[in-house]
Amino acid sequence: MDLQDSGVRVKYLLRDRDARYPTVPDTLLADEGIETMKTGGRMPRMNSIMERWIRSCRPNYWTAP
């Protein structure tokens, strides 16, 4: 990924608690200063709440000048 080249500073990565995701990427991201935060366990409404929150941020952040 070219995050460093794009000039974007990433602080957090949100991911779910699925066992498919190993801890190796978490340690690699920690070396770059990115904190990995896991979503809450057994929270079926979290996806809809986060989608609504992201939708409210998009028009403000990703609009072209």
C-alpha positions as CSV (number, residue, x, y, z in Angstrom):
1,M,0.0,0.0,0.0
2,D,1.2,3.5,-0.8
3,L,-0.1,5.4,2.3
4,Q,3.2,7.0,2.9
5,D,3.4,8.3,-0.7
6,S,-0.2,9.7,-0.5
7,G,0.6,11.9,2.5
8,V,-2.1,10.4,4.6
9,R,-1.3,9.6,8.3
10,V,-3.1,6.6,9.6
11,K,-3.5,6.2,13.3
12,Y,-6.0,3.4,13.7
13,L,-7.2,0.3,11.8
14,L,-10.6,-1.1,12.8
15,R,-11.1,-4.8,12.1
16,D,-13.4,-7.5,13.4
17,R,-12.5,-10.4,15.7
18,D,-12.6,-13.1,13.1
19,A,-10.1,-15.9,13.6
20,R,-9.1,-15.6,9.9
21,Y,-7.0,-12.6,10.6
22,P,-3.7,-13.5,12.2
23,T,-1.8,-11.2,14.6
24,V,1.2,-10.8,12.3
25,P,-0.3,-7.8,10.4
26,D,-1.1,-6.2,13.7
27,T,2.5,-6.3,14.7
28,L,3.7,-5.0,11.4
29,L,1.2,-2.1,11.6
30,A,2.3,-1.4,15.2
31,D,5.9,-1.0,13.9
32,E,4.5,1.7,11.6
33,G,2.7,3.5,14.4
34,I,-0.8,2.2,13.5
35,E,-2.9,0.9,16.3
36,T,-5.2,-2.0,15.5
37,M,-8.5,-1.9,17.2
38,K,-10.9,-4.8,17.2
39,T,-14.6,-4.4,17.0
40,G,-16.8,-5.5,19.9
41,G,-17.8,-9.1,20.2
42,R,-21.3,-10.3,19.6
43,M,-22.6,-6.9,18.6
44,P,-25.0,-7.6,15.6
45,R,-26.0,-3.9,15.2
46,M,-22.5,-2.6,15.1
47,N,-22.2,-3.0,11.3
48,S,-25.3,-0.9,10.6
49,I,-24.3,1.8,13.1
50,M,-20.7,2.1,11.6
51,E,-22.1,2.2,8.1
52,R,-24.3,5.1,9.0
53,W,-21.5,6.9,10.7
54,I,-19.1,6.5,7.7
55,R,-21.9,7.6,5.4
56,S,-22.2,10.8,7.4
57,C,-18.4,11.5,7.2
58,R,-18.0,10.9,3.5
59,P,-19.7,14.0,2.1
60,N,-17.6,16.2,4.5
61,Y,-14.2,14.5,3.9
62,W,-14.1,13.1,0.4
63,T,-15.8,16.0,-1.6
64,A,-13.7,17.6,-4.2
65,P,-13.0,21.3,-3.7
